[in-house]
Amino acid sequence: DSGVTQTPKHLITATGQRVTLRCSPRSGDLSVYWYQQSLDQGLQFLIQYYNGEERAKGNILERFSAQQFPDLHSELNLSSLELGDSALYFCASSPRGLVSGEQFFGPGTRLTVL
Amino acid sequence: DAKTTQPNSMESNEEEPVHLPCNHSTISGTDYIHWYRQLPSQGPEYVIHGLTSNVNNRMASLAIAEDRKSSTLILHRATLRDAAVYYCILRDTDKLIFGTGTRLQVFP
């Protein structure tokens, strides 16, 4: 158990809908990262927040957005969902977001878009 | 981000040592070498990292070539639980850029 929690574990929805994925980092960790894992694209970095502020952006679509709240939990919002958004979404956290530091991954949310 | 090259798959027998290679010929002086693994149906898990010197921890050892253009993750005694995809990642920023990794199969 990494100490990172993600809810829900599974989500099934229809095209065009909007969903919110939630992540609670390990206690005390200031940095939160979101990753997407699909069969054709592998594991891809989406976005990083550090202490409430966006720090880095990766291959995140404009239909996706994220935020980190004062209690440090984070939410990833996916809107106008398409079939291709079906994937595993992982959240990770680290104490200070250092290059030399370790990231702790949650168990993931499996999103299925029908 | 600098690129790494790993074999697609490797096999090992239980209780034997495993050497997982990674080539990173375009590594820069500030790149850390990180290894993560992903067990089936789980999120990635940190294994080890290093900059220039060889590193050991309870999970594995990391051997880094003198010119830093390659590295090897060493599992000293493979167990069935070590069957996973192993990712070698060069890191000069906070984010992790995953490649395709090496799928390790461990046979009893």
Interface residues (C-beta under 8 A of the other chain):
Chain A: S2 V4 S31 Y33 Y35 G42 L43 Q44 F45 Q48 Y50 R55 A56 G58 F90 A92 S94 G97 L98 V99 S100 E102 Q103 F104 F105 G106 P107 G108
Chain B: T30 Y32 Q38 Q42 G43 P44 E45 Y46 H49 L51 Y87 R91 D92 T93 D94 K95 L96 I97 F98 G99 T100
